[in-house]
Amino acid sequence: MTSPTRRQDVLLPLATSSIACSASLIELTIPQVVRLSQPTATPLPTTGLAARLALLPRLVGPQTALTFVQFGLIRELRDGMDRLRGPHPLHLSLSYGLVSGPCRSAAYNLLIAGTYEHHGRASPGDGSFTRFWRTKVVPGLFWSVLRDSGSVGGGIVVAPYVIPRDAAPPIKFVGGLGCGACCGLATQLFHNAALTAGRMAEAGARPGNVEAMRVCLAEHGLGALYLNYPYRVAVIALWTGILTVADPFRR
């Protein structure tokens, strides 16, 4: 049985990193949603800082709960892989992608829905679990898994190799920022395809993975390789920096 001290050692990093990561995700994803809507027939108006702050209290609770569950499941899956095949750093990257794919797909699509609702454009259809799974999780799921395995999942695996183990927290944070920025750029196309799938689902479509990528490339061309990178690099870099310091996946 896990001792109270051991539970605190695990739960406190999980909770603090979940809150910090969720708040940064909300602030930095809304502008991406707005930008990706511009080529469509019903583009969203620019959402300023005041509007994003107004959305934060309503969105941060569900996002934090989802992120806490996500990080906990990543730990469990990584530990299971280590027990089965022996410890390996890539188990954390793969676990991050497999768990974060569905969780981040749901998180991003919930943020898309919240942004549209803020502008008076409620999601079509009913609010059942079946519809939630079909429209909030499934769209772009494959691209989400690839994105998360290589972005934050890659960054937190690479960071310990470039940052001294006994480095001070500020050094770890800056090192995590750099690792996250590089890994984020390498997976930007997958990210934009996942967001495009979510936007299409909000409009009532049922996009497959190939269709979502095709639409993303058709709308943005080679720009899909870097579109939204200034926003997303902040998300990936901040998450990698936060996780490098808080270390919620420590053994």
Backbone bond lengths (Angstrom), bond angles and torsions (degrees), N, CA, C in turn:
res aa  C-N    CA-C-N  psi(-1)  N-CA   C-N-CA  omega(-1)  CA-C   N-CA-C  phi
1 M - - - 1.456 - - 1.525 110.04 -
2 T 1.352 117.24 137.42 1.444 121.36 -177.73 1.517 110.76 -71.24
3 S 1.331 117.53 129.36 1.460 121.45 -179.21 1.519 110.13 -72.26
4 P 1.399 117.43 160.37 1.459 119.92 177.76 1.514 112.41 -57.30
5 T 1.353 117.58 -40.06 1.465 120.19 178.96 1.506 110.59 -63.45
6 R 1.320 116.43 -43.07 1.458 120.67 179.64 1.522 110.98 -64.15
7 R 1.343 116.64 -41.67 1.470 119.60 178.65 1.524 110.35 -62.31
8 Q 1.340 117.01 -39.92 1.459 120.55 179.52 1.522 110.36 -66.33
9 D 1.328 116.77 -39.31 1.462 120.85 179.15 1.521 111.52 -60.97
10 V 1.317 116.27 -30.18 1.462 120.82 -179.44 1.523 111.38 -90.74
11 L 1.341 117.08 -47.49 1.458 121.22 -172.36 1.521 113.20 -70.03
12 L 1.339 118.12 -38.38 1.464 120.12 -178.11 1.527 111.85 -63.35
13 P 1.345 119.69 -48.91 1.473 118.79 175.80 1.529 112.51 -62.01
14 L 1.332 117.17 -36.67 1.460 120.06 177.84 1.523 110.90 -62.77
15 A 1.331 116.72 -45.06 1.467 120.49 -176.86 1.527 111.83 -68.83
16 T 1.321 117.31 -47.86 1.468 119.83 -177.05 1.521 111.56 -65.53
17 S 1.314 116.80 -41.90 1.465 119.13 179.77 1.525 110.77 -68.89
18 S 1.331 118.10 -33.69 1.468 121.22 179.19 1.525 111.48 -65.49
19 I 1.323 116.75 -43.92 1.469 120.57 179.44 1.521 110.68 -64.84
20 A 1.337 116.72 -48.82 1.459 120.32 -177.37 1.524 111.47 -64.24
21 C 1.324 116.89 -43.08 1.463 120.16 -178.84 1.530 111.13 -66.85
22 S 1.322 117.76 -39.52 1.462 121.37 -178.05 1.527 111.21 -66.45
23 A 1.326 117.27 -43.25 1.465 120.37 179.78 1.528 110.96 -62.87
24 S 1.322 116.93 -41.86 1.463 119.59 179.40 1.519 111.36 -67.82
25 L 1.332 117.00 -35.80 1.461 120.31 179.00 1.526 111.21 -63.13
26 I 1.324 117.16 -44.48 1.468 121.25 -179.05 1.519 110.35 -61.62
27 E 1.333 116.60 -49.20 1.460 121.03 -176.16 1.525 112.30 -62.65
28 L 1.329 117.12 -36.73 1.459 120.02 -170.97 1.525 114.21 -99.92
29 T 1.324 118.10 -8.35 1.465 119.75 179.57 1.523 111.86 -92.59
30 I 1.311 118.15 -32.45 1.465 120.22 -177.77 1.528 112.08 -55.66
31 P 1.345 120.37 -44.95 1.469 118.67 177.06 1.527 113.52 -60.68
32 Q 1.342 117.35 -31.46 1.461 120.49 177.62 1.528 110.95 -66.56
33 V 1.332 115.77 -41.69 1.462 120.42 178.78 1.527 109.92 -60.31
34 V 1.327 116.40 -43.86 1.466 121.26 179.90 1.526 110.27 -62.69
35 R 1.323 117.12 -45.45 1.471 120.09 -177.52 1.523 111.32 -65.11
36 L 1.302 118.13 -42.09 1.464 120.58 -179.23 1.526 112.04 -67.92
37 S 1.326 117.33 -18.07 1.473 119.60 178.31 1.525 112.36 -83.26
38 Q 1.324 118.30 -11.27 1.463 120.48 -172.21 1.532 114.21 -63.32
39 P 1.344 119.96 -38.66 1.472 118.28 179.87 1.527 113.88 -73.98
40 T 1.317 118.50 -5.43 1.462 121.01 -175.81 1.520 110.66 -86.60
41 A 1.346 115.09 173.13 1.470 120.15 -179.27 1.527 111.93 -71.89
42 T 1.324 117.55 -20.13 1.470 121.13 -178.59 1.529 109.86 -127.79
43 P 1.333 117.32 71.42 1.463 119.59 -179.31 1.531 111.65 -66.56
44 L 1.327 115.55 147.23 1.458 120.78 177.02 1.525 109.79 -82.01
45 P 1.324 117.35 146.10 1.468 119.48 174.60 1.519 110.63 -72.08
46 T 1.307 116.04 157.99 1.453 121.11 178.55 1.530 110.31 -59.69
47 T 1.328 115.40 133.42 1.462 121.41 -179.76 1.519 108.56 -104.97
48 G 1.349 116.33 110.16 1.450 121.17 -176.80 1.512 113.10 -76.55
49 L 1.338 115.48 178.08 1.449 121.59 -177.35 1.523 111.79 -60.33
50 A 1.337 116.86 -41.49 1.469 119.84 -178.69 1.524 110.87 -61.70
51 A 1.339 116.72 -41.15 1.465 120.09 179.55 1.518 111.07 -67.71
52 R 1.329 117.07 -37.99 1.459 119.99 179.31 1.519 110.47 -67.31
53 L 1.321 117.52 -38.53 1.464 120.58 177.31 1.526 111.21 -66.50
54 A 1.333 116.43 -33.22 1.463 119.73 177.42 1.523 111.38 -67.93
55 L 1.323 116.75 -31.10 1.462 121.05 178.59 1.525 112.26 -77.44
56 L 1.323 117.86 -24.51 1.469 121.97 -172.52 1.525 113.82 -56.30
57 P 1.358 120.29 -50.72 1.473 118.77 -177.72 1.523 113.66 -59.81
58 R 1.340 117.16 -33.87 1.453 120.11 -178.29 1.527 111.66 -75.66
59 L 1.327 117.08 -30.12 1.456 120.62 -173.08 1.528 113.78 -97.23
60 V 1.351 118.12 -24.80 1.458 119.71 -169.43 1.530 112.56 -70.19
61 G 1.331 118.66 -32.27 1.460 120.12 -179.73 1.520 112.74 -63.08
62 P 1.348 118.46 -57.31 1.465 119.60 177.83 1.519 112.92 -59.98
63 Q 1.332 117.17 -37.90 1.456 119.88 -179.51 1.529 110.99 -65.41
64 T 1.333 117.14 -41.96 1.461 120.45 -179.66 1.529 111.03 -65.81
65 A 1.319 116.70 -42.60 1.464 120.38 179.02 1.530 110.54 -61.62
66 L 1.326 116.05 -43.94 1.459 120.20 179.72 1.522 110.86 -64.90
67 T 1.325 116.94 -40.91 1.466 120.61 -179.47 1.524 111.25 -67.77
68 F 1.331 117.74 -37.99 1.468 121.57 177.97 1.529 110.20 -61.52
69 V 1.318 115.95 -46.27 1.470 119.97 177.91 1.522 110.04 -62.75
70 Q 1.322 115.95 -42.52 1.466 120.99 179.64 1.527 111.19 -57.51
71 F 1.330 117.27 -52.06 1.458 120.28 -177.64 1.535 111.44 -64.07
72 G 1.331 116.66 -37.50 1.460 119.64 177.83 1.517 112.08 -63.85
73 L 1.331 116.59 -43.09 1.460 120.42 178.99 1.525 111.92 -66.68
74 I 1.322 116.63 -34.95 1.472 120.03 177.48 1.528 109.55 -61.14
75 R 1.322 116.89 -44.71 1.464 120.79 177.39 1.525 110.87 -57.46
76 E 1.328 115.87 -47.81 1.463 119.93 -176.12 1.528 111.37 -64.92
77 L 1.329 117.27 -42.76 1.462 120.26 -179.54 1.516 110.87 -67.63
78 R 1.332 117.45 -42.46 1.465 120.57 176.86 1.521 111.02 -59.13
79 D 1.339 116.46 -45.62 1.462 119.90 -179.94 1.529 111.17 -63.86
80 G 1.340 116.87 -37.41 1.455 120.44 177.26 1.514 111.91 -63.74
81 M 1.335 117.06 -42.65 1.467 120.76 176.98 1.519 111.35 -63.85
82 D 1.340 116.11 -40.17 1.466 119.40 178.96 1.523 111.29 -63.18
83 R 1.330 116.71 -40.10 1.470 119.84 179.02 1.519 111.26 -67.11
84 L 1.328 116.06 -35.51 1.461 120.31 -175.84 1.523 112.47 -77.62
85 R 1.335 117.34 -42.28 1.455 121.34 -171.68 1.525 113.68 -120.95
86 G 1.326 117.11 0.62 1.454 120.19 -175.99 1.521 110.15 91.57
87 P 1.327 117.71 149.25 1.466 120.98 -177.46 1.528 112.52 -59.25
88 H 1.333 115.44 137.72 1.464 121.33 176.54 1.528 107.61 -155.97
89 P 1.344 118.59 136.54 1.467 120.89 -178.85 1.519 113.80 -57.84
90 L 1.333 117.77 -33.63 1.458 120.06 -177.26 1.522 112.48 -69.00
91 H 1.331 117.36 -17.45 1.463 119.05 176.27 1.528 110.35 -62.50
92 L 1.325 117.64 -34.21 1.462 120.63 178.12 1.527 110.84 -68.86
93 S 1.336 116.60 -41.95 1.466 119.83 178.47 1.519 111.24 -62.85
94 L 1.330 116.86 -46.83 1.452 120.82 -179.39 1.525 110.74 -65.93
95 S 1.319 116.92 -42.30 1.469 120.17 178.21 1.518 110.66 -62.25
96 Y 1.320 115.92 -40.69 1.465 119.71 179.19 1.522 110.39 -60.50
97 G 1.325 116.83 -44.03 1.464 119.56 -178.49 1.518 112.87 -69.01
98 L 1.330 117.24 -43.21 1.460 120.47 -177.72 1.524 111.86 -65.51
99 V 1.330 116.35 -39.98 1.469 119.62 179.32 1.519 111.09 -80.19
100 S 1.314 116.50 -43.48 1.460 120.30 -175.03 1.516 112.25 -72.92
101 G 1.334 117.87 -25.20 1.464 119.13 177.47 1.523 111.44 -53.32
102 P 1.334 118.45 -61.73 1.474 119.19 177.22 1.522 113.10 -63.01
103 C 1.350 117.42 -42.53 1.471 119.63 -176.54 1.518 112.06 -66.19
104 R 1.317 117.44 -44.91 1.473 119.67 -179.71 1.516 111.29 -72.89
105 S 1.341 117.14 -32.84 1.459 119.24 174.49 1.521 109.88 -59.56
106 A 1.339 116.40 -44.89 1.457 120.38 177.26 1.520 110.60 -64.44
107 A 1.343 117.06 -42.74 1.465 120.71 -177.46 1.522 111.23 -64.12
108 Y 1.328 117.34 -47.60 1.460 120.50 -179.91 1.524 111.12 -63.40
109 N 1.315 116.60 -42.50 1.462 118.70 -177.64 1.526 111.60 -71.58
110 L 1.338 117.45 -30.34 1.457 119.94 172.26 1.531 110.35 -65.68
111 L 1.323 116.79 -38.65 1.454 119.99 177.02 1.525 111.41 -67.27
112 I 1.331 116.13 -37.51 1.472 119.85 175.85 1.522 109.59 -61.35
113 A 1.343 116.27 -47.47 1.461 120.24 -179.89 1.526 110.95 -61.55
114 G 1.341 116.33 -42.37 1.456 119.77 -179.92 1.520 112.49 -63.97
115 T 1.327 116.09 -37.91 1.464 119.97 178.95 1.515 110.92 -67.57
116 Y 1.331 116.31 -43.63 1.470 119.70 178.69 1.523 110.48 -64.53
117 E 1.321 116.71 -41.72 1.464 119.58 179.99 1.525 111.25 -64.57
118 H 1.331 117.02 -34.55 1.463 120.73 178.31 1.532 111.03 -60.82
119 H 1.323 115.84 -30.22 1.467 120.88 179.28 1.526 111.67 -97.01
120 G 1.335 116.31 18.15 1.455 120.26 175.55 1.505 114.86 76.49
121 R 1.320 117.10 24.99 1.463 121.45 -179.18 1.521 108.37 -122.99
122 A 1.307 115.38 80.31 1.455 120.73 -177.64 1.524 110.79 -66.80
123 S 1.333 115.71 152.85 1.461 120.82 178.63 1.523 110.33 -64.26
124 P 1.333 118.34 141.40 1.451 120.66 178.26 1.518 111.82 -73.63
125 G 1.327 117.37 156.40 1.468 121.90 173.09 1.511 113.08 88.09
126 D 1.339 115.29 -170.58 1.457 120.78 -176.15 1.522 111.43 -88.17
127 G 1.330 116.52 177.60 1.461 121.24 -177.75 1.514 112.77 -108.61
128 S 1.313 118.82 26.27 1.459 122.23 -177.71 1.524 111.27 -71.52
129 F 1.366 115.09 162.93 1.458 119.25 177.44 1.521 111.03 -62.12
130 T 1.336 116.47 -37.40 1.473 120.16 179.70 1.516 110.61 -59.76
131 R 1.326 115.44 -44.36 1.457 118.54 -179.88 1.531 110.29 -68.58
132 F 1.343 116.45 -39.20 1.460 119.21 178.21 1.527 110.24 -58.73
133 W 1.320 117.31 -47.74 1.465 121.01 179.85 1.524 110.78 -61.46
134 R 1.341 115.99 -42.28 1.456 120.48 -175.76 1.529 112.58 -71.14
135 T 1.332 117.03 -35.01 1.460 119.83 -173.93 1.520 114.40 -106.11
136 K 1.334 118.58 -22.19 1.463 120.77 -176.50 1.519 113.86 -105.04
137 V 1.337 117.71 -22.77 1.457 120.12 -175.40 1.525 111.94 -112.30
138 V 1.319 117.30 -50.41 1.460 121.28 -173.78 1.528 113.58 -63.93
139 P 1.352 120.33 -43.13 1.475 119.16 -177.87 1.534 111.97 -58.54
140 G 1.333 115.78 122.93 1.457 120.73 177.85 1.511 114.84 73.76
141 L 1.334 118.00 14.60 1.461 120.65 -173.99 1.533 111.95 -61.66
142 F 1.322 117.74 -43.57 1.465 121.36 -179.49 1.526 110.68 -60.80
143 W 1.351 115.91 -44.57 1.463 119.82 -179.89 1.525 110.36 -68.01
144 S 1.314 117.33 -31.51 1.459 120.74 178.32 1.528 111.21 -65.76
145 V 1.345 116.90 -40.63 1.461 120.11 179.15 1.523 110.72 -63.85
146 L 1.344 117.24 -45.79 1.463 120.15 178.33 1.523 110.96 -63.36
147 R 1.327 115.51 -42.55 1.462 120.89 -179.51 1.529 111.00 -58.81
148 D 1.314 117.47 -48.94 1.454 120.48 -172.13 1.524 112.75 -77.79
149 S 1.321 117.53 -30.80 1.466 119.36 175.92 1.522 110.83 -63.42
150 G 1.335 116.13 -38.26 1.456 119.83 -175.64 1.506 114.88 -93.09
151 S 1.332 118.72 -20.93 1.468 120.27 -175.24 1.522 110.89 -89.33
152 V 1.331 117.97 -92.25 1.470 119.75 177.65 1.529 109.74 -64.62
153 G 1.346 116.43 -40.61 1.459 119.82 178.98 1.515 111.85 -58.80
154 G 1.327 116.26 -38.46 1.461 119.86 176.65 1.517 112.17 -74.10
155 G 1.337 115.56 -40.29 1.452 119.49 -177.04 1.513 113.60 -62.43
156 I 1.338 117.43 -42.75 1.468 119.82 -177.60 1.523 111.99 -74.53
157 V 1.335 116.57 -17.67 1.462 119.49 174.63 1.531 110.30 -83.60
158 V 1.338 116.95 -38.68 1.464 121.24 -178.72 1.521 111.21 -73.95
159 A 1.344 117.67 -37.76 1.465 121.60 -172.31 1.529 113.73 -52.06
160 P 1.347 120.68 -45.74 1.464 119.31 -178.63 1.528 113.74 -62.53
161 Y 1.335 117.19 -19.44 1.456 119.90 179.69 1.530 112.26 -84.14
162 V 1.323 117.67 -16.81 1.469 120.27 -178.13 1.526 112.13 -114.22
163 I 1.334 117.69 -8.70 1.459 121.89 -179.87 1.528 108.36 -115.25
164 P 1.335 118.82 128.22 1.472 120.00 177.92 1.523 111.13 -56.80
165 R 1.306 116.19 141.02 1.467 121.98 -176.91 1.523 111.97 -59.32
166 D 1.338 117.10 -35.70 1.463 120.75 -176.63 1.531 112.09 -96.30
167 A 1.328 117.83 18.07 1.460 121.19 -179.03 1.530 110.69 -66.79
168 A 1.322 116.10 151.65 1.458 121.51 177.37 1.527 109.58 -69.17
169 P 1.353 117.36 155.10 1.472 120.41 -179.35 1.530 114.49 -51.30
170 P 1.361 120.68 -42.13 1.471 118.35 178.51 1.522 113.06 -60.88
171 I 1.337 116.51 -37.76 1.468 119.88 178.37 1.524 110.05 -67.01
172 K 1.330 117.14 -41.89 1.460 120.41 177.60 1.524 110.95 -61.69
173 F 1.326 116.55 -41.13 1.459 120.64 -179.05 1.523 110.72 -64.36
174 V 1.328 117.25 -46.77 1.470 120.72 179.81 1.527 110.35 -64.02
175 G 1.327 116.79 -41.92 1.463 119.53 177.36 1.509 111.72 -62.41
176 G 1.341 116.79 -40.75 1.457 120.60 176.41 1.517 112.12 -62.99
177 L 1.330 117.08 -38.40 1.466 120.81 177.10 1.525 110.55 -58.37
178 G 1.334 116.36 -46.26 1.466 120.01 -178.27 1.517 112.08 -64.95
179 C 1.325 117.13 -44.47 1.468 120.60 179.60 1.526 110.43 -63.77
180 G 1.335 116.46 -41.97 1.455 120.01 179.19 1.508 112.73 -64.72
181 A 1.335 117.63 -38.79 1.464 121.27 -179.93 1.532 110.97 -62.38
182 C 1.323 116.71 -44.24 1.475 120.39 -179.50 1.526 111.16 -66.99
183 C 1.318 117.17 -45.66 1.464 120.54 -178.86 1.532 110.85 -69.38
184 G 1.327 117.06 -31.31 1.457 120.07 177.59 1.521 112.19 -64.72
185 L 1.322 117.56 -43.13 1.466 120.65 179.59 1.527 110.97 -62.67
186 A 1.318 116.58 -38.04 1.466 120.43 -178.04 1.520 112.71 -66.53
187 T 1.334 118.19 -18.21 1.464 121.33 -176.60 1.529 112.36 -119.04
188 Q 1.342 117.50 17.42 1.457 120.42 -174.80 1.529 113.10 -64.96
189 L 1.318 117.74 -36.66 1.464 120.51 179.31 1.520 110.99 -61.44
190 F 1.325 117.25 -43.83 1.463 120.56 179.24 1.533 110.45 -62.22
191 H 1.324 115.78 -38.58 1.463 120.62 -179.67 1.527 110.97 -63.54
192 N 1.303 117.46 -47.18 1.468 120.57 -178.63 1.521 111.71 -66.29
193 A 1.332 117.04 -34.96 1.464 119.77 176.48 1.527 110.73 -65.45
194 A 1.341 116.85 -39.51 1.466 120.59 179.09 1.527 110.74 -65.63
195 L 1.340 117.83 -43.11 1.462 120.57 178.26 1.519 111.51 -65.90
196 T 1.340 117.33 -37.29 1.460 120.63 177.95 1.527 110.52 -63.72
197 A 1.327 116.69 -40.67 1.465 120.22 177.33 1.519 110.77 -61.51
198 G 1.326 117.21 -41.06 1.454 120.47 178.33 1.516 112.14 -64.36
199 R 1.319 117.13 -41.14 1.460 120.53 178.32 1.524 111.77 -64.44
200 M 1.346 115.83 -40.21 1.461 120.14 178.49 1.524 110.57 -64.43
201 A 1.336 116.65 -38.15 1.462 120.20 178.89 1.523 110.89 -65.85
202 E 1.331 117.07 -37.48 1.461 120.35 177.84 1.522 111.42 -63.23
203 A 1.332 116.98 -28.35 1.467 121.54 179.51 1.525 111.99 -84.20
204 G 1.347 117.16 0.05 1.459 120.66 176.77 1.510 114.81 101.53
205 A 1.340 118.59 0.02 1.464 121.79 179.85 1.531 109.97 -82.82
206 R 1.326 116.61 168.50 1.453 122.64 175.87 1.534 107.69 -125.93
207 P 1.330 117.08 72.48 1.461 119.74 -172.60 1.522 112.98 -72.55
208 G 1.326 116.84 137.31 1.453 121.56 170.62 1.519 108.76 -83.04
209 N 1.336 116.55 172.70 1.456 120.13 -177.96 1.525 111.79 -63.32
210 V 1.342 117.14 -43.84 1.462 120.75 -179.52 1.521 110.34 -66.39
211 E 1.331 117.04 -41.44 1.461 120.65 -179.66 1.521 111.00 -63.83
212 A 1.326 117.26 -41.46 1.462 120.69 179.53 1.523 110.60 -62.08
213 M 1.326 117.66 -42.12 1.455 120.80 178.02 1.522 110.59 -66.38
214 R 1.328 117.01 -41.17 1.463 120.44 179.85 1.528 111.32 -61.62
215 V 1.335 116.31 -44.93 1.468 120.40 179.68 1.525 110.23 -65.23
216 C 1.320 117.13 -41.95 1.461 120.83 179.39 1.526 111.00 -59.62
217 L 1.331 117.15 -45.25 1.467 121.37 179.93 1.528 111.15 -69.92
218 A 1.345 116.94 -37.29 1.463 120.24 179.44 1.526 111.21 -65.46
219 E 1.314 117.07 -38.02 1.466 121.25 -177.79 1.523 112.65 -77.40
220 H 1.338 116.68 -34.71 1.456 119.30 -170.23 1.526 114.24 -120.61
221 G 1.338 118.72 -8.89 1.451 120.75 179.81 1.519 111.92 59.23
222 L 1.339 116.46 -143.28 1.460 120.44 179.77 1.528 111.90 -65.65
223 G 1.346 115.55 -16.67 1.461 118.56 177.23 1.510 112.67 -62.50
224 A 1.338 116.84 -19.99 1.464 119.71 178.62 1.530 111.79 -63.65
225 L 1.336 116.94 -18.63 1.458 120.78 178.52 1.524 112.36 -73.38
226 Y 1.345 115.79 -21.07 1.465 118.24 -177.19 1.525 114.01 -138.23
227 L 1.337 118.70 -6.87 1.457 121.26 179.20 1.526 110.72 -55.07
228 N 1.324 116.31 134.71 1.467 123.86 -179.08 1.524 113.09 73.96
229 Y 1.335 117.96 3.42 1.460 118.66 -178.20 1.526 112.57 -59.08
230 P 1.356 119.74 -40.84 1.477 117.72 178.62 1.517 112.86 -57.28
231 Y 1.347 117.44 -33.83 1.462 119.88 176.94 1.521 110.84 -78.16
232 R 1.322 115.99 -47.01 1.454 118.54 -172.53 1.519 111.84 -71.90
233 V 1.353 117.25 -32.91 1.458 117.75 178.84 1.521 110.01 -59.24
234 A 1.338 116.07 -32.35 1.456 118.82 177.33 1.527 110.32 -66.93
235 V 1.346 117.12 -41.04 1.466 120.50 178.81 1.531 110.13 -63.95
236 I 1.318 116.44 -53.18 1.466 120.45 -176.26 1.519 110.78 -64.98
237 A 1.334 116.62 -45.44 1.461 119.64 -178.78 1.526 111.16 -64.90
238 L 1.338 116.78 -44.64 1.465 119.44 179.43 1.522 111.58 -63.41
239 W 1.325 117.09 -44.55 1.471 119.80 179.56 1.524 110.24 -62.41
240 T 1.340 116.97 -43.27 1.462 119.29 -179.76 1.520 110.55 -65.43
241 G 1.344 116.87 -40.99 1.456 120.06 177.04 1.517 112.25 -63.68
242 I 1.333 116.90 -45.52 1.465 121.27 179.04 1.523 110.82 -60.87
243 L 1.332 116.56 -46.65 1.469 120.11 -177.35 1.531 111.91 -69.93
244 T 1.331 116.53 -30.27 1.461 119.25 177.45 1.519 110.74 -67.16
245 V 1.337 117.24 -36.81 1.463 121.17 -179.93 1.531 111.22 -80.39
246 A 1.348 116.91 -50.80 1.472 120.63 -177.09 1.524 111.89 -70.52
247 D 1.325 116.01 -32.86 1.470 122.60 176.85 1.536 112.50 52.53
248 P 1.341 117.53 58.13 1.467 118.89 -179.55 1.523 113.27 -71.76
249 F 1.334 117.46 -9.09 1.461 120.36 -179.34 1.521 111.73 -102.97
250 R 1.326 116.17 16.60 1.468 119.48 179.81 1.520 110.30 -61.26
251 R 1.312 116.19 147.28 1.460 121.97 179.12 1.529 109.82 -85.34
